[in-house]
């Protein structure tokens, strides 16, 4: 055996020491025990892989599977040609692994070419697995329409019955295009038409249900996420960390259900479900929503006990946790100063990268620092210490940077600053999110600026969203609504106030301005006292005598 192979084997199979605690981060061990994770770290050099293996179809298929898991498309194609050179006939599974490798690298042309080669060269009919690889290529390339087109061709042209993997891939393609409505339509269609059968692959599997829970996290639909997770529990799919990570992330996406997310984290401990590195990030996200520094410390201790590293995601959520703590009502200023100090030390520790993980501040971490200082209402420190970091690391401001800063100035009643930031945002052609639109609309309502209100409402219409109900009610109770604002409200949000009426009503015209400075007195019965006008008094005798002399 060559020395290099011996060295690799020594790395992959370390000697055990009973006195030493072995953690998942030790050399040769992986953080997950799933077969897919082991395939990603398998030695795929041709000489090493076949050193003690036979050159048969079974071993070549396993070799192609490992190359596909590691995104090595060129090596997979070379291995396929070696199979042909050795006189071995490739089967459908071999072509599936090679096509999947190219699909993961977004090479649609090569995937289609290999699929046609399998049909013409070896008379392999189209299979679900190869069609899934083609759909994956379109999904990775953000081409959801062609992915759905292949799905329909499988049903109509080839008479196939797509499985849960096929639908999950198409759903992922539409999710990449932010078409969430289409994602739920496909999921409901699969459940209604295919999910009623007991055939293999015709029911929602663990991956489909877990993906839909993660989709709920992206759209902040916590109630729907809990319903799907309950379905996963009924099928026994929650015996490991991945489903729990999905539900914790989904519930932690909103402050309303953040406490429920921590309950699922504690439930993992009760059921002896081993957490992974994503579990702690999800739990810290829930702590950040609540500003729960104490529970965040417990999560951090568990992370260190399990031997997981301090990644940029952990640093990000810890800083956000301090920012959430600053928003707790009636929080003393001394505690806020302490939170800012601790978060700054965390940021500097990440800059030093003491564990050698190659960590550098990214846009999420800098936005978390902005969130911290804006929650604490520290404008001077924000401008002096945090905003220069964007120039230092050559990172551009994104929509969340503007969101945190505008919210801070709204809380400080500096409305002109909010509107100036809104103008700058539009000059940069950044698409505002729902939170930012709500902040700017609230500012314009406070200033009673009808033109600005119309601009924000038009942005709501362009994004097919609706402002909060209390803001629409405030607009509906405005006196003398301008024509432009009336038309926008009537056509898009006319469900309340004066906009319900079919015919617009105007106030009665007044032709004389009443003198508001004159206050008419009242008596005890709250009746107006009409002041009599003073008539000309009669001239006295003395004055009349003097006038006669003149």
C-alpha positions in Angstrom: 0.0 0.0 0.0 1.4 3.4 -1.0 2.3 5.9 1.8 -0.3 8.4 0.5 -3.1 5.9 0.8 -2.0 5.0 4.3 -2.0 8.7 5.2 -5.5 9.2 3.8 -6.8 6.1 5.6 -5.3 7.4 8.9 -7.1 10.6 8.4 -10.4 8.9 7.7 -10.1 6.3 10.5 -8.5 7.9 13.6 -7.4 5.8 16.5 -9.8 5.9 19.4 -8.7 7.0 22.9 -11.1 6.2 25.7 -9.7 9.1 27.8 -10.3 11.7 25.1 -13.7 13.1 24.3 -14.5 12.7 20.6 -16.7 15.4 19.1 -18.3 15.7 15.6 -15.7 18.3 14.7 -12.7 16.0 15.2 -10.6 15.1 12.2 -12.2 12.2 10.2 -15.7 12.7 11.6 -18.6 14.5 10.1 -21.3 16.6 11.7 -24.0 14.5 10.1 -24.4 10.7 9.8 -26.4 10.7 6.6 -25.0 8.7 3.6 -25.1 11.8 1.5 -22.7 13.6 3.8 -20.2 10.8 3.7 -20.4 10.7 -0.1 -19.4 14.4 -0.1 -16.2 13.6 1.7 -15.3 10.4 0.0 -11.9 10.1 -1.8 -12.9 10.1 -5.5 -9.5 9.9 -7.1 -9.8 7.0 -9.7 -6.7 5.1 -8.5 -7.6 5.3 -4.8 -11.2 4.4 -5.3 -10.6 1.3 -7.3 -7.4 0.2 -5.4 -9.3 -2.7 -3.8 -12.5 -2.6 -5.8 -13.4 -4.6 -8.9 -14.1 -2.9 -12.2 -17.7 -3.8 -12.5 -20.9 -1.9 -13.1 -21.9 -1.8 -9.4 -18.7 -0.2 -8.3 -18.7 2.3 -11.2 -22.3 3.2 -10.3 -21.3 3.9 -6.7 -18.3 5.9 -8.0 -20.5 8.0 -10.2 -22.9 8.6 -7.3 -20.0 10.0 -5.2 -18.8 12.2 -8.0 -22.3 13.6 -8.4 -22.6 14.3 -4.7 -19.3 16.3 -5.0 -20.5 18.3 -8.1 -17.6 16.8 -10.2 -19.4 16.7 -13.6 -16.3 16.4 -15.8 -14.8 13.6 -13.7 -18.2 11.8 -13.9 -18.3 12.1 -17.7 -14.7 10.7 -17.9 -15.7 7.8 -15.6 -18.7 7.1 -17.9 -16.4 6.9 -20.9 -14.1 4.5 -19.0 -17.0 2.2 -18.4 -17.6 2.1 -22.2 -13.9 1.5 -22.8 -13.9 -1.5 -20.5 -16.8 -2.9 -22.5 -19.4 -2.4 -19.7 -22.8 -1.3 -20.8 -24.0 1.8 -18.8 -27.4 1.5 -17.4 -30.1 4.2 -16.6 -28.6 4.8 -13.1 -25.2 5.6 -14.5 -26.6 8.2 -16.8 -28.8 9.6 -14.0 -25.7 10.3 -11.8 -23.8 12.0 -14.6 -26.8 14.1 -15.6 -27.4 15.0 -12.0 -23.7 16.2 -11.7 -24.1 18.5 -14.7 -27.6 19.6 -13.4 -26.0 20.7 -10.1 -23.6 22.8 -12.2 -26.5 24.4 -14.2 -25.3 22.9 -17.5 -28.7 22.4 -19.2 -27.2 21.7 -22.6 -25.1 18.8 -21.4 -27.9 17.3 -19.5 -30.2 17.3 -22.5 -27.3 15.9 -24.6 -26.7 13.0 -22.2 -30.4 12.2 -22.0 -30.6 12.0 -25.8 -27.4 9.9 -25.9 -28.9 7.3 -23.5 -31.9 7.0 -25.8 -30.1 6.8 -29.2 -26.9 4.9 -28.1 -28.2 2.4 -25.6 -32.0 2.4 -26.3 -32.7 3.5 -22.7 -36.3 4.8 -22.6 -36.9 8.1 -20.7 -37.1 7.3 -16.9 -38.3 9.3 -14.0 -34.8 9.6 -12.6 -33.3 11.1 -15.8 -36.3 13.4 -16.2 -35.8 14.5 -12.6 -32.2 15.4 -13.4 -33.4 17.5 -16.4 -35.9 19.3 -14.1 -33.2 19.9 -11.6 -31.0 21.5 -14.3 -33.8 23.9 -15.1 -34.6 24.6 -11.4 -30.9 25.4 -10.7 -31.0 27.8 -13.6 -34.1 29.6 -12.3 -36.2 28.4 -15.3 -39.3 27.2 -13.5 -41.5 27.4 -16.6 -39.4 24.8 -18.5 -39.1 22.7 -15.4 -42.9 22.5 -15.2 -43.0 21.8 -19.0 -40.8 18.7 -18.5 -43.2 17.7 -15.7 -46.2 17.9 -18.0 -44.3 16.0 -20.8 -43.6 13.2 -18.3 -47.4 12.8 -17.8 -48.7 13.3 -21.3 -46.0 12.2 -23.7 -44.3 9.4 -21.7 -47.2 8.2 -19.5 -45.1 8.5 -16.3 -46.3 9.2 -12.9 -44.0 11.8 -11.3 -43.0 11.2 -7.7 -42.6 13.5 -4.7 -39.0 14.2 -5.8 -40.2 15.6 -9.1 -42.8 17.9 -7.6 -40.4 19.0 -4.9 -37.8 20.1 -7.5 -40.4 22.0 -9.5 -41.7 23.7 -6.3 -38.1 24.7 -5.6 -37.8 26.2 -9.1 -40.8 28.5 -8.5 -39.5 29.3 -5.0 -36.3 30.6 -6.6 -38.5 33.0 -8.7 -40.4 34.1 -5.5 -43.7 32.7 -6.9 -44.9 31.3 -3.6 -48.5 31.0 -4.8 -47.5 28.6 -7.6 -45.5 26.5 -5.0 -48.6 25.9 -2.9 -50.7 25.2 -5.9 -48.3 22.4 -7.0 -48.1 21.0 -3.4 -51.9 21.0 -3.1 -52.3 19.4 -6.5 -49.8 16.6 -5.5 -51.7 16.0 -2.3 -55.1 16.0 -3.9 -54.4 13.9 -7.0 -51.3 11.8 -6.2 -51.0 11.8 -2.4 -54.0 9.6 -1.9 -52.4 6.5 -3.2 -50.1 4.2 -1.2 -47.7 3.6 -4.1 -44.0 4.3 -3.4 -43.1 7.9 -4.2 -46.8 8.9 -4.6 -47.1 10.3 -1.1 -45.4 13.4 0.3 -42.1 12.2 1.7 -39.9 13.6 4.4 -38.0 15.9 2.0 -41.2 17.4 0.5 -42.8 18.0 3.8 -39.6 19.4 5.2 -39.2 21.7 2.2 -42.7 23.0 2.6 -42.0 23.8 6.3 -38.9 25.8 5.2 -41.1 27.5 2.6 -43.4 28.6 5.5 -40.3 30.1 7.1 -39.6 32.2 4.1 -43.2 33.5 4.0 -43.7 33.8 7.8 -46.6 31.4 7.8 -46.1 29.8 11.2 -49.6 28.2 11.5 -49.3 26.4 8.2 -45.8 25.2 9.2 -47.1 23.6 12.4 -49.8 21.7 10.5 -47.3 20.2 8.1 -44.9 19.4 11.0 -47.7 17.5 12.7 -48.2 15.5 9.5 -44.5 14.7 9.6 -44.9 13.5 13.2 -47.7 11.2 12.2 -45.4 9.6 9.6 -42.5 9.3 12.0 -40.3 11.7 10.1 -39.1 13.7 13.1 -36.5 11.4 14.6 -33.5 13.6 13.6 -32.5 17.2 13.5 -33.5 18.3 10.0 -37.3 18.4 10.5 -36.9 20.2 13.8 -34.6 22.7 12.2 -37.3 23.5 9.6 -40.1 24.0 12.2 -37.8 26.1 14.5 -36.8 28.3 11.6 -40.4 28.7 10.5 -41.7 29.7 13.9 -38.7 31.9 14.7 -39.4 34.0 11.6 -42.1 35.8 13.5 -42.0 37.2 17.0 -45.5 35.9 17.8 -44.3 32.2 17.6 -40.7 32.6 18.7 -41.5 31.2 22.1 -43.1 28.2 20.4 -39.9 27.7 18.5 -37.9 27.4 21.7 -40.4 24.8 22.9 -39.5 22.6 19.9 -35.8 23.2 20.7 -36.4 21.9 24.3 -38.5 19.1 22.9 -35.5 17.9 21.0 -33.6 17.6 24.2 -36.4 15.6 25.8 -36.6 13.1 22.9 -32.8 12.8 22.7 -32.6 14.1 19.2 -29.0 15.1 18.5 -28.8 18.8 17.2 -26.6 19.8 14.3 -25.0 23.2 13.6 -28.2 24.5 12.0 -30.3 23.8 15.1 -28.4 26.3 17.3 -28.7 29.0 14.6 -32.5 28.4 14.5 -32.8 28.6 18.3 -30.7 31.8 18.4 -33.0 33.3 15.8 -35.9 32.7 18.1 -34.0 34.3 21.0 -33.3 37.3 18.8 -37.0 37.8 18.1 -37.7 37.8 21.8 -34.5 39.6 23.0 -34.0 36.6 25.3 -30.3 36.9 26.2 -30.5 34.2 29.0 -31.8 31.5 26.7 -29.3 32.5 24.0 -26.5 31.9 26.5 -27.9 28.4 27.1 -28.0 27.7 23.3 -24.4 28.9 23.0 -23.3 26.6 25.8 -24.9 23.6 24.1 -23.2 24.6 20.8 -19.8 24.6 22.5 -20.5 21.3 24.3 -21.4 19.6 21.0 -18.1 20.9 19.5 -19.6 23.0 16.8 -17.7 26.1 15.6 -18.7 29.7 15.9 -19.8 30.4 12.3 -20.8 33.7 10.9 -24.5 32.7 11.3 -24.0 32.2 15.0 -22.3 35.6 15.4 -25.1 37.2 13.4 -27.9 35.8 15.5 -26.1 36.6 18.8 -25.7 40.3 17.7 -29.3 40.4 16.7 -30.3 38.9 20.1 -28.7 41.9 21.8 -30.5 44.2 19.4 -33.8 42.5 20.3 -33.0 42.9 24.0 -32.7 46.7 23.5 -36.3 46.8 22.2 -37.7 45.2 25.4 -40.0 47.9 27.0 -38.6 49.8 30.0 -35.1 48.4 29.5 -32.6 50.4 31.7 -30.0 52.4 29.9 -27.2 50.7 31.8 -28.2 47.3 30.4 -28.5 48.7 26.9 -24.9 50.0 27.2 -23.8 46.6 28.4 -25.5 44.9 25.5 -23.8 47.2 23.0 -20.4 46.6 24.6 -20.9 42.8 24.5 -22.1 42.8 20.9 -19.1 45.0 19.9 -16.7 42.5 21.5 -18.4 39.7 19.6 -17.9 41.6 16.3 -14.3 42.2 17.1 -13.8 38.5 18.0 -15.3 37.5 14.6 -12.9 40.0 12.9 -9.9 38.4 14.5 -11.1 34.9 13.4 -9.5 33.1 16.4 -10.7 29.7 15.2 -9.2 30.1 11.8 -12.5 29.5 9.9 -11.9 32.3 7.4 -14.7 34.5 8.8 -15.1 38.1 7.5 -17.9 40.5 8.1 -20.7 40.2 5.5 -23.8 42.2 4.8 -25.9 40.3 7.3 -23.5 40.9 10.2 -23.1 44.6 9.4 -26.9 44.9 9.1 -27.2 43.2 12.5 -24.9 45.9 14.0 -27.1 48.6 12.4 -30.1 46.8 13.9 -28.4 46.8 17.4 -27.6 50.5 17.4 -30.9 51.6 15.8 -32.8 49.6 18.4 -30.9 51.4 21.1 -31.5 54.7 19.4 -27.8 55.5 19.3 -27.6 57.7 16.2 -24.2 59.3 16.8 -22.5 56.0 17.6 -24.2 54.4 14.5 -22.9 57.1 12.2 -19.4 57.1 13.8 -18.7 53.4 14.5 -21.0 51.2 12.3 -21.7 52.9 9.0 -18.0 53.4 8.1 -17.6 49.6 8.3 -19.5 49.3 5.0 -16.8 51.3 3.2 -14.1 49.5 5.1 -15.2 46.1 3.8 -16.5 47.4 0.5 -20.1 46.3 1.1 -23.0 48.1 -0.3 -26.1 49.0 1.7 -29.1 46.8 1.0 -32.8 47.1 1.7 -32.4 45.9 5.3 -29.8 48.6 6.1 -32.4 51.3 5.1 -35.1 49.4 6.9 -33.3 49.6 10.3 -32.2 53.2 9.9 -35.5 54.5 8.8 -37.3 52.8 11.7 -34.9 54.4 14.1 -35.5 57.9 12.8 -39.3 57.3 12.8 -39.1 56.4 16.5 -37.1 59.6 17.1 -39.7 61.6 15.2 -37.2 62.8 12.6 -39.5 62.5 9.7 -37.5 64.5 7.3 -34.6 62.1 7.6 -36.9 59.2 6.9 -38.1 60.8 3.7 -34.6 61.7 2.6 -33.6 58.1 3.0 -36.6 57.1 1.1 -35.5 59.3 -1.8 -32.0 57.9 -1.7 -33.4 54.4 -1.7 -35.4 55.1 -4.9 -32.4 56.7 -6.5 -30.5 53.5 -6.0 -33.4 51.6 -7.5 -33.7 49.2 -4.6 -37.0 47.4 -4.2 -38.5 48.3 -0.8 -39.8 45.5 1.4 -43.0 45.5 3.4 -41.5 46.8 6.6 -39.8 49.7 4.9 -43.0 50.7 3.1 -44.9 50.6 6.4 -42.3 52.9 8.0 -42.4 55.4 5.2 -46.2 55.4 4.9 -46.5 56.0 8.7 -44.1 58.9 8.3 -46.1 60.5 5.4 -49.3 60.1 7.4 -47.8 62.0 10.3 -46.7 64.8 8.1 -50.0 64.7 6.1 -48.1 64.9 2.9 -50.6 63.7 0.3 -48.1 63.4 -2.6 -45.8 61.3 -0.6 -48.7 59.1 0.5 -49.7 58.6 -3.1 -46.1 57.6 -4.0 -46.0 54.9 -1.2 -49.4 53.6 -2.1 -48.4 53.2 -5.8 -45.4 51.2 -4.6 -47.8 48.9 -2.6 -49.9 48.5 -5.8 -46.8 47.7 -7.9 -45.8 45.0 -5.4 -49.4 43.6 -5.1 -49.4 44.2 -1.4 -51.8 46.0 1.0 -50.9 48.5 3.8 -51.9 47.7 7.4 -55.6 48.2 8.1 -55.2 50.9 10.6 -53.3 53.1 8.1 -56.0 52.6 5.5 -58.6 53.6 8.1 -56.6 56.7 8.9 -56.5 57.7 5.2 -60.2 57.1 4.8 -60.9 59.5 7.6 -58.9 62.3 6.1 -60.8 65.5 5.3 -60.8 66.9 1.8 -58.9 63.9 0.2 -57.0 65.0 -3.0 -58.2 63.7 -6.3 -55.0 61.6 -6.9 -55.2 59.9 -3.5 -58.9 59.3 -3.9 -58.4 57.5 -7.2 -55.7 55.3 -5.8 -57.7 54.4 -2.8 -60.9 53.9 -4.7 -59.4 51.6 -7.3 -57.1 49.5 -5.1 -58.1 49.8 -1.4 -61.7 51.1 -1.5 -63.2 48.8 1.1 -63.7 51.3 4.0 -64.6 54.9 4.9 -65.7 57.3 2.2 -64.3 55.0 -0.5 -67.1 52.5 -0.2 -69.7 54.9 -1.7 -70.2 54.7 -5.4 -70.5 58.5 -5.7 -68.0 60.8 -4.2 -69.4 63.3 -1.7 -67.9 66.8 -1.1 -68.2 69.1 1.8 -70.6 72.1 1.5 -69.1 75.2 0.0 -68.5 78.1 2.3 -68.3 81.6 0.7 -67.4 83.6 3.8 -64.7 82.9 6.2 -65.8 82.9 9.8 -63.7 84.9 12.2 -62.3 82.2 14.5 -60.8 84.7 16.9 -64.2 85.9 18.0 -65.4 83.7 20.8 -69.2 83.8 21.5 -69.8 83.5 25.3 -72.3 81.0 26.8 -74.5 81.1 29.8 -74.9 78.3 32.4 -77.3 76.4 30.2 -74.7 76.3 27.4 -76.8 78.7 25.3 -75.2 81.3 23.1 -75.5 84.8 24.4 -76.2 87.2 21.5 -74.4 90.4 22.2 -76.5 93.4 21.3 -75.0 96.0 19.1 -74.4 99.4 20.9 -76.5 102.2 19.4 -75.4 105.8 19.1 -75.8 107.4 22.6 -77.7 110.7 22.8 -75.6 113.8 23.0 -75.3 115.4 26.5 -76.5 118.9 27.2 -73.0 120.2 27.7 -71.9 118.9 24.3 -75.0 120.2 22.6 -74.5 123.7 24.1 -70.8 123.7 22.9 -71.9 122.6 19.5 -74.5 125.4 19.3 -72.0 128.0 20.2 -69.8 126.9 17.3 
